Structure formats: C-alpha cells, structure tokens
Amino acid sequence: MEILNILQNILMGLWETSGLYALMQSPENLAMIAISFVFMYLAIVKEFEPLLLLPISFGMFLTNLPAVLPEDMMYHAEFWTMEQNADWLFTVLHDGGLLDKLYLGVKLQIYPCLIFLGIGTMTDFGPLIANPKSFLLGAAAQGGIFFTFVAAALLGMNAAECGSIAIIGGADGPTAIYVSSKLLGGGGDFDLTTGTIALAAYTYMALVPVIQPFFMKLLTTKKERAIKMPQLRQVSKTEKIIFPIVVTLVVALLVPSAGALVGMLMFGNLLKESGVCSRLVDTAQNALMNIVTIFLGISVGATTTADSIITWDFAKVMILGVIAFSLGTCCGLLLAKLMNWITGGKINPLIGSAGVSAVPMAARISQKVGAQTDPTNFLLMHAMGPNVAGVIGSAVAAGVLLSVVAY
C-alpha cells in the first residue's frame, strides 16, 4: 500500500509539473495559442504579410506555451516594465529566456533601424526626385497619425500610448515598432505592448488591398480616376546620390528624433545608388534583412501574451488603428484632388492614397484601381513617388511624436 502511495505521489508530481497541467490551469493561454494558429494560417495560406506575420505568430505561440518554473519561461513580461539600467540589462541577460534576449534588439531600437537600412537598399527614389510634389502627398497621408493621436487622448490614454497607437496610421511596421518600443514602458492605464501595436500595424498593412479601394472610389469620380499623367523625366545618377545626403541633413536638423530611422534608410539608399558597394548592398538586401526580419518578428510576437491581447484595450488599438490608416489614405486622396484642381486636371487623385508607407503595395493599388477605370492608364511610377515619400514621412512623423511626448 505504501508503495502505491509513493507511486501515486510521483505520478501526481510529474503531472503537476507538466506543461499540459499548467496549460489546463490557464485557458487564456490556450486561447492565445489558438489565435497564433489562425495567424499562421493567414500567413501561410492567405499570404498576409507572411515574412513578418509568420515569425510574429510563432513568437506568440512560443510565449504562450506553459512554463511551470520561472527559469523555464522564454519571455518575462515583467522585465520590460523595470527601470532600464545596468542592473536591468544584467537581469535580462542572466535570468532571461531566449525570447527576452532576442527582444533586446526591439527594446533598444536596433532591429527597426536595420530594417530601414535594408529598405533603403531596395528603394528607388527616382519617381520622387522626378516629381517633388509627391513629397506633399507623402506628408498629407501622415495626417491620420496626428488625428488619431488626438482621438486616443480623448479616450483617456496618456501621451506615450497615444503616440504608439497613432503611428499605426503610417502603415509602416518597423516605424510602429520603433516608436512603441521607445514609448511603452508601463505606467499607463491601458495594457499596451509593442507586440499589440505591431500586430495591429501589420494587420492593416496586409489589408491595404481591402481597405484602400473603398475610400479611393468614395472620394474620387470616374473622370478623375481616368486621368492620364505624362511620363516622368529621367533622373540622373548624380541626383540620386545627392538626394539621400540632403534628406538626412535636412531631417536631422529639423527633427533630430527621426535621425536614426531616416539616416539608416538613406545610408542604405546611398550604398545602392553609389554603384561601388555591391557586396554591401547584396548583404543588406538579403542576408541582413532576412536575419533581422526573423529576430524582429519572433521577438515582437513574444510580447503578445494573453493579458495584453484578450483585453478591451487591444480592441481599442485595432479600432483606432483602422481609423488612423483610413484617415491617412483619405488625407492623401483629398490633397491629390486639390492639387488636381490647382493644376487644371493634370494629377490623378488616386496616387494620393499611395502616400501611406506600405511600399510598394499602396502604389500597386493605385495602379489597379486606375486600370479598372481605364485599362490603358499606367499610374504605378507616378504612385511610387508619394509611396516612397510616405516612408520618409512616417519616419519624420515618428520623430515628431517622440519629440512631442518627450516634451
């Protein structure tokens, strides 16, 4: 009988220290694992931003797996609300799990800047240089960011939370991660994390083909959508080399907080346009970009714990996020309509919607909607001007938000 009791205690101990037992005690974690499977399905089957959604969803899966002992946990949410000093860094490196260590690249704003470096090596600013008016459209499309900042403040959020949600309107995932990782550190009344902001940002980036056409057709007439624009002029190599240097200088002088993002973007572009750094360009475009994307996605996914996602606060983020993105699209369209009127009908308003920073998807949507009205209309290169201007615009908007919140 005593042997049976001992055996029973051993089996009970094994059961109570198993992950399955811990999972049964935390049904909310089970729900999050199910949600991660849904996102994996969307990434793999529907191809919704798979390069980032798949790592994010798997990070979500890993962080919600049960751990009986603290040292078994791959991510510790409490580490990221501590005061960030030398002791904090030692705690993360010594006691943190794998995902904690990878998340340092997000919290220290390393990954987003390296992503911008890669983007710079893949971006052609020629259409923007050929048509400088595109800068205005890229700037106008950031209007949704600032309108949403005010809306979030009216809902009772503090300045850091408002800025983190508003930046979703730029439709730029790395910028959203950069801003939220700088601003969100606990202390607010809402349960917001960089993971929730990133999840919302990439969700709406994936839904660009669904959301934008509605507003494009709502705010433009068939006649406006059929406007054909003249071919852009040829941009010289000298102009393309000078451009990133000048933009970096101007942005750094006017909005120093945006210097890191814009500087890395323009450095990558200068490597590309110089024509003498092919090996560096190849590394930044491929190996570096792929490595950072994996680390960024899985570590951001690690922050999507049950207590940060299964909340009304996350629902507010999603609602405000779609408002921010929609307003950004509308602001770009309306300014393009105004410019069309001023120029006597020479600008197709559809290119204004490409001012958001979803490159090159937003430009392709402008082309697609224009071609639906007139199959012979070719707007892609004209839309790429506002589109790449939107990348710069979102980074500048991020710098403005950081400056406002810091002030």
Secondary structure, 3 states (H helix, E strand, C coil): CHHHHHHHHHHHHHHHCCHHHHHHCCHHHHHHHHHHHHHHHHHHCCCCCHHHHHHHHHHHHHHCCCCCCHHHCCCCHHHHHCCCCHHHHHHHHHHCCHHHHHHHHHHCCHHHHHHHHHHHHHCCCHHHHHCCCHHHHHHHCCHHHHHHHHHHHHCCCCHHHHHHHHHHHHCCHHHHHHHHHHHCCCCCCCCCCHHHHHHHHHHHHHCHHHHHHHHHHHHCCHHHHCCCCCCCCCCCHHHHHHHHHHHHHHHHHHCHHHHHHHHHHHHHHHHHHHCCCHHHHHHHHHHHHHHHHHHHHHHHHCCCCHHHHCCHHHHHHHHHHHHHHHHHHHHHHHHHHHHHHHCCCCCCHHHHHHHCCCCCHHHHHHHHHHHHHCCCCCCHHHHHHHHHHHHHHHHHHHHHHHHHHHC
